[in-house]
Amino acid sequence: MDKPLTSAQRLIFFKRLQTLTNKIHATNAVDQIMLDLTADICDLFDCDRLTIYAVAPDGKNLISKVKKGLNSFKDIRLPISDQSIAGYVAGHRETLCIRDVYDENELLQVSPQLHFQKAIDQKTGYRTREMLVAPIIEAKTGQLLGIIQFINSRHGDPFTIIAQEGVKELCETLSIAFSQKSKNVQIPPSKLNYLVTEGIVSIAEFETAIANARQKQLDLEDVLIDEFQVHPEQMGHALAKFFNVEYESYRADRVVDIELVKRLKRQYVDETGWLPIADEKGGMTVLALDPEQVKATRVVSMIFPGLPLHFKVTTRREFKQTVDQFFGQTANSGSVDELLSGLEEDDEESSGTSSNDVSAAVENELVKLLNKIIIDAHQQGASDIHIEPRPGKEKTLIRFRKDGSLTPYIEIPASYRNALLARIKIMCDLDISEKRKPQDGKIKFKKYGPLDIELRVATIPSAGGMEDVVMRILAAGEPIPLDKLGILPHNLKRLKDVVDKPYGIFFVCGPTGSGKTTTLHSVLNYLNRPETKIWTAEDPVEITQKGLRQVQVNRKAGMDFATVMRAFLRADPDVIMVGEMRDKETVSIGLEASLTGHLVFATLHTNSAPESIIRLLDMGMDPFNFADALLGILAQRLAKRLCSNCKVAYQPGKEEIASLLNEYCAELLPTTEFQQGPDAAKLKVLKHWMRTYGDEKGQLKLYRAQGCDKCSGGYKGRVGLHELMVGTDPVKKLIQEHARVSQLFTAALEDGMLTLKMDGIEKVLSGITDMKQVRVVCIK
């Protein structure tokens, strides 16, 4: 029950309220005075937080304009509906005083559809309890102008009767202030009006941004993006609406056609603000900062006569990024046009010019061109650069491998191919006259450019007298912490238990590029302590760690894996990591080291954990020694990760869940538990899914790829799928008996192993990837 208030308390309250309303009436700068007075209003109504919403121009939404206590959040936008408390008050135009917004029964008495929006509480950790919410209505017309919302009374009880009376008087004052503001204040004329009309920024914020831009001599777009957190995409849509053309965002994966800019100079493009970005069957697409002005000058039609033109608009920041993409991102590299214009246009084959002569004549231009390709590949997160010449006068295609897939990057005219390949060979000390045999080499890029990276180069003769080149980027990096490697909690605990053992041998297996070295370095980082001596033999050393003694294998100098490992055994190691075990001698030395008190880690090129055991035994390993030494085997694959920016959640139907369950349980088919009771086993798995991945209602949620400007087809980055087989007693016994793969597989499953596909399905249920990508890498 509310405590009765004395007449003196009532008098003091309304006297303070009158003082506030006088201040509100006395100024035209409503937004500023409201910001100045929110603390006083909270003190008067004895509450923690205050939010004032205005009705959006569309009349269907509320937008927060004053927020005390929520400074870390931008405008809150709520629909006028029963789905939120403020939305209900706006729709029904009645004041609500709620004791506890988390009490579903209390909300149900108001409206069956009424819910409290918990998102802000979840993000901030703040617990909303009491709430007093009232509508702001214009007296003459009855038009809804906004909502005022008080949150959490400081005394912990519901808001008092006097507060409920006082809020009505305050709303009357605010309605007059709101009406006056709408008559006196006009939206500043600008191509960015859309930002104001859609409530992305307030009028006051927009005016402040204009003032800041003038004062600091900055572009208005930059001020809005940097100081008012307007997203470039919102800015782009505002421009698109103003110019009535499509908005084109910056795309890092854009395939650059250098022929489009051969007749343009970088300085001209910067000054005129337009750039051709695509030449397709339907016509040429032109990106512009001001499409109307560019159309009026007709300069594009003069440079590219006879082509239908399609204009698109973008922000200044994204325009600069796109221009950088076409002309080169480093200041000293020059534009692609300038780099290529220094090379001979004549076809090398017809002129009979040798690659040696060409490379000597255009060395400076080729160095800059190659530097640009390597820098762009590194900045876009590519792992490999593929240079693919074609016979005759066809262009040479350059592609980047990103997240496991190849994407086209640029095409080089045929007349440059020999010079480019010769320059690559010179950079990695290969024989430029040898075109009939494959060659391998390395480029230490620090000698030629601004990046401290190494490239492993392979040249391969291809049809038509051509030579393909593949360059793998070996960027030096820090190890990923073991807990952040994306291993499921079940597997992570088992893995830590295994690698904490003082001696034994542990393998990571999988195809090339599946992240084996990354995983091993994460394990070494977990074990890396001052009292532990760790030696690694790698080819090449990609990841460096303090405290590790790392050796680069050099077969030409007689430093192969076996030789380096023998040296390690004389160097007092605690832990040894071998980059690759591909022959009997290396495996034998590793096995010997593990049996003499050392912890040994190695990689293998095998498909699954049980198959790795058979492969090693077939190499001639003694089954008893191998069984004694084996700690475990981790098989690994990399699947594409769903883009967190654009992935779309959906509720899977019963058929889809049943399909997932069947696919998951098909892996469990050999186990005794599944054979004895398949239905009970399936039910057990389903309960585990609901318990681990279900929401509050016990329902599963999946995600599908959509695609945005920040990803490639809805995917960005990759996630590891893991199959961990631990060397338990039943497994060791089977190894000693030289058992078949199927027997080892069954024993590992019964010991708790998840297969690659099972691990992948659990990551699908976690919303990290989808089944399409899991099936791509789990081919069994």
N, C-alpha and C positions, 0 to 999 in steps of 0.2 A: 504493500500500500504506500502511496506517496505521502510524505509528511505534510501536515497542514502548514501553510505559509502565513506568516503574520502580515498585517497591512503595511508595516514598515518595510519588510523585505520586498513586498510587491511594489511599493512606491520607489524604492532604490533601483529595482530592476528596470522599471519603465522609464525612470529618469535617465539611466545610462543608455537605454535603447534610444531615447529621444535625442541624446547627444550624437549618437552614431548616425541616426537618420538625417540630422541637420548637416553633418559633414558630407553625406552622400549627395544631398540636394544641392550643396554649395559648389559643386565642381562639375565641369563637363567631361573631364578625363576620368570616366567611370572605371575603366580597366585598372588604371593606376591607383585610384583611391580605394578600390576594392582590395587590391593587393596590400595596400598600406593598412587597411582596417581589419583584415581577416583575423589577426591575433587578438584584437579587441573584441571581435564578435565571438571568437572561441571562448575567451575569458568570460564574457557575459552569459553565454549559454552553457558554460562549465563543461566543455567538450574537448576531446583530443584533436579531432580533425574536422575539416570543413571542405566541402566541394560544392561549387556553384556550376550548374550546367546551363547552357543556352541551347535553344532549339536550332538545329542546323537549317541551312537554306532550303533543303529538300522537304522539311517539315516532318520527316519520318525518324529522325535520330536526334539524340542529345549529345552535345560536345562539351566537355569540361573546360571552363574558362579560368576558374580560380581553384587552386588546390593547395591547401595548407597541410603539410606533412607528407606529400607525395611528390616531392621535387624531383625524384629520380625517374619519374614517368612523364612521357609526353601526353598530349591530349588523350583523354579517355572518351571513347565513342560508344554509345549504347542505343539500341533501337527503342522506339517508344512502343513498348509491349509489356505483357505480364512476365516476360522472361527475366526481368531485373526489378529491383525495388524502385529505383529512380524511374525506370520505364513505366512501371505500373502507376506511380503517382502522376506522371505526365499524361498517361492515357486516360485515367479516371478523374484527374484533377481533384484529388483529395489528400489530406495530410495523413501520414502514417507515423505512428510511434511504436517501435518494435523493441521488445525486451532482449531477444537474442536472435540474430539473423540466421544462426545455424540450427535453430529449432524448427524443424520441418512442419510440426503440428501447428505452431503459431502462424507460419506463413500460409499453411493450408486453409486456415480459418479466414484469411483475407481473400485468397484466390487459389484454386487448384493448380493453376499454371505458374504461380509465383515462385521464383527461385532467387537465391542470393548468388551473385557472381563472385566465385571464390578465387579467381585467377590472380588478382592483385595481392590478396593475403598469402597465396602460395608462393608468389615471387618475392615478397618482402619479408615474410615471416611474421607479419603483424596479424593480430587476432581481433577481427571486428566482432562487437557484441551488440550494444544498443545502437539504435539508429532513429533519428527524427528527420523526416523528409517532407517538404511542402512545395506546392506548385507556385510559380510566379506568373500571375495572370493580369493582363491589362484590363483595367476596370471598365472602360467605355466599350471596347469591342469584344471582350471575353476571350481574346487571343492568348494562347499559351506562349510565354516568352522564355521560360526556363524553369529550373528546379534548384532548390537549396537543400543540402544534405548535411546534417550534423552526425558525427560518428563517435561513439563511446563517451558517455558522461564520465567525468573525472571521479565522481563518488561511487561509480560502479553500479548504481541503480538506474532504472529507466528514467528518461527525461521527465522533468516535473510538469505539472499542469501549467505553471506559469511560463515555462519554456514553450509549451505548445501554443499558448495564447500569444506570446511574444513573437513567435516565428511568423504568425499571420500578419502582424503589423509590419514586421521587417520585409515581408514579401510585397506588401503594398508599396512601400518605399522603393524597393528594387524594381517593381514594375514601372514606376514613373521614370526611374533612372534609365532602365532599358529602353523605354519608348523614346525618351529624349535623345538617347544615344543613336537609335536607329534613324532619327530624323536629321540629326546634325552631322553624323559621320558618314562620309562616302568612301567606298573602296577606291584606293588610289588606282588610276588608270595604268595598266601594265599587262604585258603578255603573260604574266604569272598570276592573273586574277583568280584563275581556277584554284590555286592553293588556298585562297581566302574563302571563295564561295563554297568549297568542299570542306571547310573547317580544318584543313591541314595546318594552317597557321591562322592566328587571330589577326584582326586589323592592326591592333597595337604591335604585335610581333612583326608584322609586315612593315609597318612604318619604322620600327626600330631597326630592322634589317637594312632598309633604304638609308637611314641616317648613318649606320655603322659603315656601310659600303662607301658612302661619300667621304666620311671622316678618314677611313683607312685607305681610301683609294683602291678598293677591291671590287671585283665583279659581284653583283647582287646575288647571282646564283651560288657563288662560292660561300658567301656569308650565310645564306639560307641553309646550305648543306652542312657547313662546318659549325656554325654557332646555334642553329635552330633545329639541327638533326632532321632536316627534310631529306628524304631518300632521293637519289638521282632519278629513280624510276617515277616518283611522284612529280618531280620537276619536268621530266620528259613528257608525261601525260598532260601537264598544264600547257606546255608548248604545242603539243599535238592538237589540243582542243582550240588553241588560239589560231594556229596556222591552217587548221583543218587538213592535216596530212598525218601519216603514220609516224609513230615514234620508233626510232631504232636505237637500242641500247648498245653499249660496247660489248663485243663478243671476243673473248680471248682466243677462241678456237676458230676464228674466221679464216677461211682460205684466201690468202692475199694474191690477187692477180696483178703482178707488177706491170703488165702491159697497159693497164688502165692509167697509170701515173707516169708513164714514160715521157709524155709530152708536158708534164706539169712539174714545177719546182716547188719545193717545200715552202719557201718564203711566200710564193704566190698563194698557195693553199691557205696558209695561216692568215694572210691579209684579207682574202676574199671570203673565207669561211664556207667553202664548199669542197666536196671530194667525191669522185665517182667510186663506188664500192662494189658494184656488180654489173656485169654485161651479160644478160641472158636473152633468151628468145623473145620474151615480152618487151624488151627494151633495156635501157640503162637506168640503174638506180643511183641517185645522187643524194648524198648526205649533206645537209646544210644547216647552218645556225639560223639563217633567216631565208626560208625557201621563197617567200614573196619577192624579196629584193633580188635574189639570184635569178628567178624567172624573168623579172622585169629587164635585167641587163642583157638577156639572151646570149650571154657569153658561152654557156655550156653548149648551146646549139651550134655555135660557130666552131668550137673546138672538136665537138663530136657530131658532125652534120648527119642528118638522115636517120637518127635514132630516136625512137619514142623515149621520153624522159619521165621517170617516176621519182618524185622528191620525197625525202623523209627528213625529219627534224631530230635533233638530239641536243643534249646539254653541252655547254662549253667544255666541261671536264671530260666527258666521254668523247667529244669530237677530237680533243687533243690526243687522247689515248688511241683513237682509231688512226689519226694521222701518223702518230708514232709507229703504229703497227705497219703502215704502208711504207713509210720512209726510213724506218730504223730508229731505235730508242736511245742510242748513245750519241752524245753530242759530236764526238770526233769521228763517227763512222760514216757520216754523210747519208744521203737518201739512197734507196735502192737504185733509183734512176741514175744518180750520179755515179754510183759504184759500177753499174753495168755499162754506162756510157763510155767508160775508160777502156772497155774491152773491144776487140775487133768484131764487127758485125758479120764479116765474111765467114762462110762455112769452112771450118778447118779441114774437113775431109777433101773438099774440092780444091783448096789452095795448097794442100800438101804440107801445111805447117806442122811441125812436130810439137808435141806437148811440151817439150823442153823449151822451145823457142817462145811459145805462147806464154808459159808461166814466167819466163824471164822478162817478157815485155810488159806484163800487166800485174806484176807481183803485188804492188801496193793495193790496187783495187781488189784483188782476190783475197788478200789478207783481211781487208775490211769487210768484204761480203761474207766470208766464212765466219769471221768474228760475230757478225750480226746474227747469222743462222744459229750459232752455238749459244749466244746470249739469249736469244728469243726462246730456244728450246729449254734452256735452264729456267728462265722466268716463267714459262708456261707449265713447268713441272713434268717435262718429258723425260723418259728414261733412255730412249734411243732416237737417233737421227738416221733415217734411211735415205740414201741418195741413189736414185734409180734412173740411169740414162736409158734412152730409147734409140733405136737405130735411125739412120737417115737424119731428116730435119725435124723429127719430133722433139718436143721439149723434154728436159730432164726434170723428173718429179722429185720433190723432197717431201718426205712425210715424217711426222713425229709420232712416237708411241707414247700415249698418255693413258694411265690407268689400264694398261694391258691392251689397248686398242690403237690401231694406226689411224691417224687423221691427216689429210693433205695439208701442207703448209704453204708451199710456193712452187712455182714452175720456172725453171731457168732455160732460156733459149739454147738450142742445140749447139750453137757456135761457142758456148762457154764451157761445155762439159769436160773436154780434155784438160783445159787449163785448171778447172776447179779440182778435178781428181789429182792432177799433178801437184797442185798446191797442198792438198791433204797429205799426199805421200811425203812431200818435203818436210811438212810439219812433224811427222812421226818417223822420220829417218828410214823410209822404205825406198826400194828401187823403183824409180819412176819409169824406167824402160821395160820393166817386167809386167806384162799384162796377161800372161798365159797361166800363171799360178796364183793361188790365194796367198795373201800376205797379212801378217798381224803386226800391229804396232800400238804405240801410245802417244797421246798428245798431252803435255802438261800445259794447260791453257794459260796459266799465270804468266808464262813467257810472252804470250801474244795478246792477251786481253785482260779485262778488269776482274775476272772471276778466278777464284782459287779452286779450280776443278780439274779432274783428269778425265781424258776420254780414251776408251779402249777401241781401237780402230781395226776393222777387218775388211779387206778387199777381196771380192769374189768375181772371177771372170764369168760373164753371162753371154747369152746368145747374141749374135750379130757383132761380135768383136767388142762388146761393151764390158765395162767393169762396174759392178755395184759396190757401194761402200756403206757399211753400217758402223755408226759410232755410238757406243754406250757411254752415257754420262755417269761418271763415278764421283758424285758429289760427296765430299767429306762431311760427315754428320755426326751428331751425338746419338748415343743409344736411346731407344725408347724404354722408359721404365716398364718392368715386367707387368705391373698391375694395369698399365694402359695399353697393353698389346692387343686387347680385344679377345682375350681368352675367357671362356665361360668360367664362372666361379668354381664349378665342379672340377673342371680340368686344371684350373689355376692352383687349387689346393694340392691336387695330386702331383702336379709338376714341381711345386716348391718342395714337397716331401721327397721327391726323387732326387732333385739336384742338390739338396742339402746333405746327401750322403757323402762320406769322406773320400770314397774311391769307387771306381766302376766306370762303365762306358755308356754314353748316352748319344743317340743319333737323332738328327732332324732330317727328314727325307721329303722329297718333292721334286717337281721338274724345275728347270732353269727359270729364274724370275719369280719364284713362289714365296720369296721372303725368308728363306732358310737362314741366311747370314744375319739378317736383322733380328730374328728370333734368338739365335745363339748369342749375339751381342747383348741382348736384353737379359738373358740368363747370366752372362758373365758380369754384367753391371750389377745384378742382384748379388752375385758372389764376391764382387770386388771389394775387399777389405784390406787395411794396412798389413794384416798378418798373413795374407795369402799371396803367393807368387803365381802369376798367371802368364803363360806363354801362348801366343797364337801364331799359326802359320797360315797365311792367306794369299790368294792370288785373284784380284789385287786387294790391298788394304783399303776398304771403303769407309769403315767407321773406326774412328780413333777414340780411345779412352785413356784417361790418366790412370796410372797404376798398372796398366797392361804392358807387357813387353811383346811388341808385334813385329813379325818377320815377314818380309815380302818374298814370296817364292820366285826364283829366277832360274828356269830350266836351262837357259842358254849357258848360265854360269855354273851349272851342275847342282843348283840348289832346288831340288825337287822336294815334294812333301816328305818322302821317306828319309832323305838326308837331313832335312831340318828337324824331323821328329827324333832321330837318333841323337842329334845335338841337344835337343831339349832334355832328354833323359839324363844327360850329364850336367844340366844346369839347375839342379835342385828345384823342380817345379812342384806346385801343389795342384794346379789345374792346367790342362793342355787343351787347346782348341785347334782342330785341323780343318782347314777350309773344305777339303774334299777327300774322301777315301774311295779311290776308283780301282786300286789294284791290291793283290794279295799281300805284297810287302808292306804297304802302308797300314792296312788293316791289322796285320800281324803285330807290327810295332805298337799300334794303338792298344790292341788287346793285351800285349805284354805290359805296357805302361799301366793299364787299369788294374792288372792283377798284382802289380808291385806297389800299390798304395797311392796311385794318382787318379784324379778325376779327369776323364777324357771326354771331350765333346767333338762331334764330327758331323758332316753332312753326307748324304747319299742321294743319288738320282734314282729313286724307286717310287712306285706308285702308292703303296700303302704300308702301314706299320708291319703287319704280319709278313708281307712279301719281302720286306727288307731282311728279315731273319733268314729266310730261305736263300736269298741272294748271297748273304754273307757266308752261310754254311757251304754253298756251292763254290765259293772261292777257296774252300779248303780249310776253313776254321774248325778247330776241335770243338765239337758240340759241348763237352763238359766244361772246358775253359770259358767258352763263349757264354754259356748259361750262367756260370758263376759271376762273370764280369758285367753282364747286361743289367743296366738300371732301367732303361726304357727307350721307346722310339716314338718320336712325334712326327706324324705325317702332316703336311701343310699345303694349302692352296690359297690363292687370293681371289676373292669375288668382288665384283664392283659394288660399291656402297651407294645407297640411295642418297640423292642430294637432300640435305636437311632443310634447304631453303624452299624447295618446291614439292617435296613428296606429299602425296594425298592419302589421307587415312580413309579407310572404309571398313565396314562390318562384313566379314566373310560369311557366306551362306553355309548351310549344313553340308552341302555337297563339297564345297571347297575344303572345309575342315576335315571331312571324311577322307578326301583325297590326300591331304597332308598327312593324316594319321596313317593311312595305308602305306604311303611312301616311307614314312618314318619307321613303321613296324616291319616293313619288308626287310629292313636291315637287321632286325632282331630275330628273323625267322629261324636261324640255326640254334638259338638258345633253348635250353630245356624248359624254362618258364613259359616261353611263348608257345612252344609245341604242345605243352600240357594243357594250356588254357589261353588260346589266342584272344578271345573276347575279354577275359579278365585282364590280360596284359595290355590290350588297347585301352581299356577303361582306366587302368593305372597311369598310362602315359597321358591320357586326356586330362585326368585330375592334376597331374604334375604341371601341365601347360596352364590350366586355369589358375592354379595356385601361384605359379611363377610369373605368368605373362598376362593374366586376366585383369580387367579393371574392377572397380568397386562392385559392379553388378555381376562379376564373374563371366564377362564376355571378352572374347579375343578381338584384337584390332590389328589389321594388316595395312600395309602401305603399298601404293603403286607409283611408278615413275611418271613424271609429268614433263619436265624439261623447262629450263629457264636460262637467262643470260649468264648465269654463274656456273652452269654445269654442261655436260655433254649428254643430251638425250635423257636427262633425269638422273644421271649418275655422276658422282664426284668422289674421287678417292677410292680406296679399296679396303676390304676387311678380311682378316685371316680366318680360314676354316681349319680346325685342328682335330686330329685323330691321335689321341695319346694312349699308347699301349705300355703299361708298366710291367717290368720284369718280376711278376709275382711268382710264388712257388709253383702253382699249376703250369704257368707259361714256361718256367725254367725246366720243369720235368718233361714237357713236350719237346723242348729244344734238344734235350739230352737224348730223347727217343727219335730225333730227326723226323718229327711229325710233319704232316702235310699243312699247307696254308690254311685250309678250311678248318682244321682242328685248332690251330693257333688262333684263328679268327674267332671261333666260338668261345674258346677259353677267355680271350681278351674281353669279349662282350659281356660274359658272365662276371668278369672282374670289374665291370663298370666303364669300359671303354665306349665312347661315342664315336661312331664312324664320321667321316667327313660330311656325308649327306645329313646325318642326324644333327651334327653341330651346325650345319648350314640352316636346317629347318628351324632350329632354336633361335638363330639370328634373324630369320624371317619373322618369327613371332615377336622378336624384340624390336622390329621396325628398322633394322639396320640395312637389310637387303631384301631381295624378292626371290621367289623360287626359280624364275627364269635364269638369274645369274648363278644360283646354286647348281642348277642342272648343267650349266655350261662348263663348270670346273669339276663337277662330280659325274664323270662320264659312265661310271659303272652301272 
